[in-house]
Amino acid sequence: MDQKRVSRWTTAFMLGVLLVQASPVWAQAGTALGEQTLGRPYWHVFAAYAIVWILVGGWIFSIVRRLRRVEERLGNE
Amino acid sequence: MNEKQIQWSVGVLGALGVATVILLHWMVFFWVPTEATMGVVQRIFYIHVPAWWIAFVGFGLVGLCSAVYLWLGDERLDRAAVAGAEAGMVFTTIGLLTGPLWGRVAWGTWWEWEPRLTSALILWFIYLGYFLVRRSTANPEQGKKFAAVIGIIGVLDIPLIHVSVTWLRSLHPQAVILSAENPMNLDGSMGATIGVGLLAFSLIFASLFLARYAVAGYERELDLRDARLVGAQAVEA
């Protein structure tokens, strides 16, 4: 093997080692807590508040519907 | 409380509740600072905790009214228990749905079968059973009594939910507001916001509870009137 070929393989090996060593850093950079959830927490907050008022509104609606049925029964008499 | 007083109370409590809810939204979205560790998702706290507070008050009323109903047999107590159970179901559902939305961001998971979450889900199923038993019995009076027993059993789960985070290993954080060692361990503005949240939910609950109680009373009166009419027609025939 000539000198040039040995140095090329050594460089490639060194770069490979560096790549393997650096990969966890890249993986973590991609899934860091702030970056991973960026934008999404807002939707969770809005969804949570929407759920509250949809369910409370549903309960109000059911009470009103019962009251209307009572009025209809009174009207039929 | 007579009919007029109930109507007046429903209106006043409802109006105050809506005003407090508007104030709560302003405080949550424009005034209170963002929590340092969890970020914006922590704002779910201001509805999640009041929802559970009302769920426990509602189910507490079910347990109390059911026990006295079984003892005295007063129809009004059964109506109050039903109104409390409906409130409890609505606000438990809110708690069970808003919790995972918070947990997904804070813990990285929607749901864990850990003590507090599991015991809270059991509470929801117990009160689902309360309504199913009421509707499924052929004799309505018997259904009310069976449901009252379930209402009392269900309320026993509430202390278990509360202590589950201290007695058992839990993913859910320890109590912040009702902590025995360090009560109200919150920043001033966060404490004020959760206070307004608790007040807003309490006012809305009080108004709707009274409205539901009143409607149950009207339904009962009409049922009795119909039964009397059917009885009179049978005698005539």
Interface residues (C-beta under 8 A of the other chain):
Chain A: G34 T37 R40 P41 Y42 H44 V45 A47 A48 Y49 I51 V52 L55 V56 G58 W59 I60 S62 I63 R66 L67 V70 R73 L74 E77
Chain B: H25 G39 V40 V41 R43 I44 I47 H48 A51 E86 A87 V90 T93 I94 L97 T98 L101 W102 R104 V105 I204 L208 A211 R212 V215 Y218 E219 L222 R225
